[in-house]
Amino acid sequence: MPAQAPAVVDPLAQRDLEMLGELLRTQRKSMRIAAESVARAANMSRQTLNRIERGEPCRGPREDLESEA
């Protein structure tokens, strides 16, 4: 089961993430490039690219450090 993404506190930030993801997906599809190809070129998993395109926030290294403090 995939890890749950942390909630974004700022609704405007969440909206921006969703808009950016939608733009990325629209551009990728208009160029007829498979998600797998983009993910490979960006050195990430297809699942990570999919989360980005859906506008889902993810845990970054800083959040990992803060949770351990």
C-alpha positions as CSV (number, residue, x, y, z in Angstrom):
1,M,0.0,0.0,0.0
2,P,1.5,3.4,-1.0
3,A,2.4,5.9,1.7
4,Q,-0.1,8.7,2.3
5,A,1.0,12.1,1.2
6,P,1.1,14.7,4.0
7,A,-1.7,17.2,3.9
8,V,-0.8,20.6,2.5
9,V,-1.7,23.3,5.0
10,D,-2.1,26.1,2.5
11,P,-5.0,25.4,0.1
12,L,-3.4,27.8,-2.4
13,A,-0.3,25.7,-2.5
14,Q,-2.4,22.6,-3.1
15,R,-4.2,24.3,-5.9
16,D,-0.9,25.4,-7.5
17,L,0.5,21.8,-7.3
18,E,-2.7,20.5,-9.0
19,M,-2.5,23.2,-11.7
20,L,1.2,22.5,-12.3
21,G,0.6,18.7,-12.5
22,E,-2.3,19.2,-14.9
23,L,-0.1,21.4,-17.1
24,L,2.7,18.9,-17.1
25,R,0.4,16.0,-18.0
26,T,-1.3,18.0,-20.8
27,Q,2.0,19.0,-22.3
28,R,3.4,15.4,-22.1
29,K,0.2,14.0,-23.7
30,S,0.1,16.6,-26.4
31,M,3.7,15.7,-27.3
32,R,2.6,12.0,-27.3
33,I,5.3,11.0,-24.8
34,A,4.7,8.1,-22.5
35,A,4.8,8.6,-18.8
36,E,7.4,5.8,-18.5
37,S,9.7,7.7,-21.0
38,V,9.4,11.0,-19.1
39,A,10.0,9.3,-15.7
40,R,13.1,7.5,-17.0
41,A,14.5,10.7,-18.5
42,A,13.9,12.5,-15.1
43,N,15.4,9.5,-13.2
44,M,12.2,8.9,-11.2
45,S,9.7,6.1,-11.0
46,R,6.5,6.3,-13.1
47,Q,4.5,6.3,-9.8
48,T,6.4,9.4,-8.7
49,L,5.6,11.2,-12.0
50,N,2.0,10.1,-11.7
51,R,1.8,11.7,-8.2
52,I,3.4,14.9,-9.5
53,E,0.9,15.0,-12.4
54,R,-2.0,14.6,-9.9
55,G,-0.6,17.4,-7.8
56,E,0.0,15.3,-4.7
57,P,2.6,16.6,-2.3
58,C,5.3,14.2,-1.1
59,R,7.6,14.0,1.8
60,G,10.9,15.7,1.2
61,P,14.3,15.3,3.0
62,R,13.5,18.3,5.2
63,E,10.3,16.8,6.5
64,D,12.1,13.6,7.2
65,L,14.6,15.5,9.3
66,E,12.0,17.5,11.2
67,S,10.0,14.4,12.1
68,E,13.1,12.9,13.7
69,A,13.8,15.9,15.9
